[in-house]
Amino acid sequence: MSGKSKSFSGKSEAGNAIIYVLVVIALFAALTFVIARKSGSTQQAVIPEEKLNVYATQIIQVSNQVKQAVDQMVFSGSSLDALQFCLPADACFNVGSSIHKIFHSDGGGVIMPKLMAEAVGQVDTNPAAGWYLGRFNNVGWTATTATDIIMVAHQIREPVCARINELLTGSAAIPALNVNINKVLISATDADGNVQHTNSPTADFDATVCPGCNGRPSLCVENSTGTAWSYYNILEQR
């Protein structure tokens, strides 16, 4: 009897050991899967170097191309005060003369560009990520107190912002504003509650708002909380 009992006990212990091993293998596999998923997500969130250069260069070039269109309108006889920024979807787009409208085929013929999706880092919708163009601010280091014409790529990702500055200045440092970006570089809404692409000015944009921007015609900046990044280009200084 005792021999049979020992034999049964040995088989039972061996069976339990196998179960423990299988459990450990299953847990290890599950852990590996979770780590792999997290690693994959992290890698997707990182923009490869070659793409960073593409996105940063594209944003700079787009604003420079729009500047050329605005320069051509001014050369052709449109004063800076006469320029209009009505988009095709705006009620003002087909009202009055079209020769001073930047986005009209009779005027500047500019088509509002779109930001590449991977370059966008939207944190809110006030206003949404994208390109904005208008007479938004009096820039402190331009010649007069009149509002200057500024183009802004709003809510881009921080690595893209840093690469833009590296291309423009040789340094990836990003100056911080002491206010929210939509309070100084663009206006969130107009009098009708629509996203602003028109002429309503916001606060002055000067060295007190952004010490690191002083004298810079174009640069990428972050808001006061370090949660949103925008690139600006002063297309026409007044």
NUMILUM-240195 format. One record per residue (C-alpha): residue in one letter; x, y, z. Coordinates in nm, 4 decimals, always signed. Layout:
<sites>
rest c1 c2 c3
A X Y Z
...
</sites>
This chain:
<sites>
rest c1 c2 c3
M +0.0000 +0.0000 +0.0000
S +0.2748 +0.2422 +0.0971
G +0.4526 +0.1943 -0.2376
K +0.1395 +0.2714 -0.4354
S +0.0790 +0.5808 -0.2243
K +0.4257 +0.7135 -0.2945
S +0.3831 +0.6473 -0.6668
F +0.0527 +0.8371 -0.6746
S +0.2038 +1.1297 -0.4818
G +0.4942 +1.1566 -0.7232
K +0.2663 +1.1688 -1.0264
S +0.0514 +1.4349 -0.8612
E +0.3516 +1.6556 -0.7841
A +0.4784 +1.6168 -1.1377
G +0.1384 +1.7170 -1.2753
N +0.1266 +2.0239 -1.0521
A +0.4754 +2.1249 -1.1650
I +0.3688 +2.1074 -1.5278
I +0.0658 +2.3260 -1.4526
Y +0.2884 +2.5813 -1.2799
V +0.5224 +2.5900 -1.5779
L +0.2306 +2.6406 -1.8184
V +0.0926 +2.9214 -1.6034
V +0.4329 +3.0918 -1.5949
I +0.4650 +3.0583 -1.9738
A +0.1165 +3.2023 -2.0245
L +0.1875 +3.4952 -1.7928
F +0.5203 +3.5619 -1.9617
A +0.3533 +3.5554 -2.3040
A +0.0842 +3.7971 -2.1864
L +0.3455 +4.0319 -2.0393
T +0.5490 +4.0193 -2.3587
F +0.2391 +4.1022 -2.5623
V +0.1562 +4.4029 -2.3442
I +0.5137 +4.5335 -2.3592
A +0.5207 +4.4866 -2.7362
R +0.1973 +4.6811 -2.7763
K +0.3238 +4.9644 -2.5602
S +0.6515 +4.9681 -2.7498
G +0.4662 +4.9751 -3.0800
S +0.2508 +5.2668 -2.9668
T +0.5579 +5.4591 -2.8543
Q +0.7294 +5.4004 -3.1855
Q +0.4204 +5.5204 -3.3736
A +0.4169 +5.8389 -3.1646
V +0.7772 +5.9184 -3.2554
I +0.8277 +6.0984 -3.5858
P +1.1275 +5.9598 -3.7780
E +1.4073 +6.2051 -3.8503
E +1.3488 +6.2145 -4.2242
K +0.9795 +6.2933 -4.1749
L +1.0589 +6.5674 -3.9237
N +1.2640 +6.7423 -4.1897
V +0.9863 +6.7020 -4.4472
Y +0.7126 +6.8404 -4.2197
A +0.9225 +7.1293 -4.0913
T +1.0438 +7.2260 -4.4379
Q +0.6947 +7.2025 -4.5825
I +0.5472 +7.4344 -4.3175
I +0.8191 +7.6943 -4.3774
Q +0.7840 +7.6716 -4.7560
V +0.4038 +7.6939 -4.7537
S +0.4086 +8.0220 -4.5615
N +0.6830 +8.1575 -4.7875
Q +0.4768 +8.0709 -5.0963
V +0.1739 +8.2520 -4.9545
K +0.3994 +8.5497 -4.8795
Q +0.5023 +8.5554 -5.2455
A +0.1351 +8.5643 -5.3490
V +0.0644 +8.8514 -5.1089
D +0.3755 +9.0371 -5.2305
Q +0.2512 +8.9987 -5.5872
M -0.0895 +9.1430 -5.4947
V +0.0776 +9.4447 -5.3336
F +0.3051 +9.4863 -5.6378
S -0.0070 +9.4762 -5.8586
G -0.1717 +9.7598 -5.6700
S -0.3476 +9.6216 -5.3610
S -0.2630 +9.8140 -5.0479
L -0.2040 +9.6208 -4.7267
D -0.5143 +9.7820 -4.5788
A -0.7240 +9.6681 -4.8759
L -0.6275 +9.3011 -4.8593
Q -0.9135 +9.0720 -4.7589
F -0.8910 +8.7242 -4.6074
C -1.2402 +8.5857 -4.6712
L -1.2380 +8.2114 -4.7299
P -1.4555 +8.0573 -5.0064
A -1.7015 +7.9354 -4.7409
D -1.7387 +8.2827 -4.5859
A -2.0331 +8.5074 -4.6711
C -1.7960 +8.7918 -4.7598
F -1.6146 +8.5882 -5.0247
N -1.8487 +8.6855 -5.3112
V -1.9384 +9.0313 -5.1829
G -1.7781 +9.3394 -5.3380
S -1.4604 +9.3539 -5.5430
S -1.2649 +9.0293 -5.5590
I -0.9274 +9.1672 -5.6715
H -0.8133 +9.2319 -5.3137
K -0.9214 +8.8906 -5.1809
I -0.6230 +8.6680 -5.1109
F -0.8167 +8.3423 -5.1512
H -1.0095 +8.4474 -5.4629
S -0.8937 +8.3509 -5.8117
D -0.9300 +8.7162 -5.9163
G -0.7023 +8.8202 -5.6315
G -0.4185 +8.6206 -5.4833
G -0.5511 +8.2827 -5.5951
V -0.4198 +8.1277 -5.2725
I -0.5699 +7.7937 -5.1703
M -0.5628 +7.7557 -4.7932
P -0.3207 +7.4679 -4.7303
K -0.3711 +7.1826 -4.4864
L -0.1268 +7.0584 -4.2266
M -0.0059 +6.7008 -4.2699
A -0.1885 +6.4848 -4.0154
E +0.1250 +6.3473 -3.8466
A +0.2532 +6.7019 -3.7896
V -0.0604 +6.8030 -3.5966
G -0.0735 +6.7979 -3.2166
Q -0.4190 +6.9367 -3.1412
V -0.4961 +6.9901 -2.7723
D -0.8169 +7.1920 -2.8072
T -1.0450 +7.3419 -3.0712
N -1.0172 +7.7090 -2.9780
P -0.9394 +7.7325 -3.2637
A -0.8690 +7.3956 -3.4221
A -0.5297 +7.2950 -3.5573
G -0.4578 +7.4319 -3.9036
W -0.3383 +7.7321 -4.1016
Y -0.4624 +8.0852 -4.0243
L -0.3976 +8.4074 -4.2135
G -0.5001 +8.7630 -4.1321
R -0.4189 +9.0985 -3.9776
F -0.4060 +8.9588 -3.6283
N -0.1512 +9.1630 -3.4342
N +0.0597 +9.4711 -3.4124
V +0.4092 +9.3235 -3.3951
G +0.6257 +9.5192 -3.1542
W +0.9434 +9.5187 -3.3642
T +0.7886 +9.6278 -3.6965
A +0.7926 +9.9894 -3.8158
T +0.4473 +10.1109 -3.7054
T +0.1677 +10.0287 -3.4623
A -0.0552 +9.9061 -3.7463
T -0.1588 +9.5410 -3.7505
D +0.0791 +9.3228 -3.9501
I -0.0241 +9.0381 -4.1802
I +0.0621 +8.7076 -4.0165
M +0.0266 +8.3442 -4.1172
V +0.0141 +8.0819 -3.8422
A +0.0320 +7.7015 -3.8422
H -0.1592 +7.6391 -3.5193
Q -0.1198 +7.3351 -3.2921
I +0.1636 +7.1455 -3.4544
R +0.3635 +6.8807 -3.2679
E +0.6537 +6.9815 -3.0475
P +0.9253 +6.7866 -3.2395
V +0.8133 +6.9538 -3.5645
C +0.8214 +7.2923 -3.3913
A +1.1741 +7.2303 -3.2647
R +1.2939 +7.1214 -3.6091
I +1.1444 +7.4345 -3.7696
N +1.3443 +7.6532 -3.5318
E +1.6557 +7.4475 -3.5935
L +1.6193 +7.5086 -3.9669
L +1.5488 +7.8796 -3.9164
T +1.7932 +7.9691 -3.6404
G +2.0305 +7.6767 -3.5929
S +1.8814 +7.6062 -3.2486
A +1.5943 +7.3712 -3.1601
A +1.5010 +7.5873 -2.8585
I +1.1336 +7.6903 -2.8534
P +1.0503 +8.0316 -2.7014
A +0.7506 +8.0394 -2.4674
L +0.4742 +8.2974 -2.4726
N +0.3430 +8.4298 -2.1445
V -0.0141 +8.3994 -2.2760
N -0.2184 +8.1425 -2.4643
I -0.1285 +8.1379 -2.8335
N -0.4847 +8.2075 -2.9479
K -0.4785 +8.5327 -2.7495
V -0.1879 +8.6817 -2.9395
L -0.1023 +8.5158 -3.2717
I -0.4512 +8.4370 -3.3954
S -0.8017 +8.5270 -3.2945
A -1.0182 +8.2311 -3.1950
T -1.3451 +8.3741 -3.3302
D -1.4809 +8.6795 -3.5045
A -1.7856 +8.8838 -3.4051
D -2.0148 +8.6157 -3.5500
G -1.8460 +8.3340 -3.3612
N -1.6677 +8.1991 -3.6686
V -1.3035 +8.0916 -3.6744
Q -1.0982 +8.3959 -3.7556
H -0.9304 +8.4453 -4.0933
T -1.0151 +8.8139 -4.1227
N -0.8920 +9.1501 -4.0009
S -0.9842 +9.1706 -3.6325
P -0.6664 +9.2336 -3.4327
T -0.5810 +9.0641 -3.1054
A -0.3267 +9.1752 -2.8439
D +0.0108 +9.3207 -2.9416
F +0.2800 +9.0661 -3.0187
D +0.5977 +9.2053 -2.8671
A +0.8996 +9.1285 -2.6507
T +0.6915 +9.1376 -2.3321
V +0.4725 +8.8573 -2.4681
C +0.7599 +8.6565 -2.6155
P +1.1130 +8.7752 -2.5260
G +1.2667 +8.5011 -2.7399
C +1.0728 +8.6154 -3.0473
N +1.1933 +8.9760 -3.0509
G +1.3024 +9.0703 -3.4026
R +1.2203 +8.7291 -3.5508
P +1.0027 +8.7489 -3.8656
S +0.9203 +8.3780 -3.8359
L +0.9573 +8.1239 -3.5579
C +0.7825 +7.8407 -3.3770
V +0.6631 +7.9095 -3.0218
E +0.4816 +7.7351 -2.7383
N +0.2012 +7.8575 -2.5154
S +0.2469 +7.9556 -2.1521
T +0.1654 +7.6047 -2.0264
G +0.3895 +7.4215 -2.2738
T +0.0978 +7.2232 -2.4166
A +0.0556 +7.3758 -2.7644
W +0.2974 +7.4846 -3.0358
S +0.2468 +7.7158 -3.3318
Y +0.4602 +7.8507 -3.6134
Y +0.4186 +8.2117 -3.7251
N +0.5447 +8.3994 -4.0285
I +0.4999 +8.7769 -4.0542
L +0.4165 +8.8000 -4.4236
E +0.3840 +9.1796 -4.4409
Q +0.5310 +9.4155 -4.1829
R +0.3786 +9.7584 -4.1289
</sites>
